[in-house]
Amino acid sequence: MKTWRDSARSKIIPILEQARKENWTEARIKKALFDAYPYGERRCYPYKVWLDEIKVQRGLKKGKLTKHKDLAGQTTFLSE
């Protein structure tokens, strides 16, 4: 099962790769990431994970790029 972080990462990385290839401006990158948010309302745990994973992938925060533990089903994204 995918976690929220795994799901977010799979959507964020392609955007950042395209941005690097095409030399996007910071504003365009932020807009693309904003528009790509897939989980509905921007609040609660999925949104926090989304924002955190953006920081990790952009090198603004150290993060573990390994599998994250499933805490009794609390962090699992059920379907994609």
PyMOL commands that set and color helices and strands:
alter all, ss='L'
color gray80, all
select helices_A, chain A and resi 4-22+26-36+44-57
alter helices_A, ss='H'
color red, helices_A
select strands_A, chain A and resi 2-3+76-77
alter strands_A, ss='S'
color yellow, strands_A
deselect
rebuild
show_as cartoon
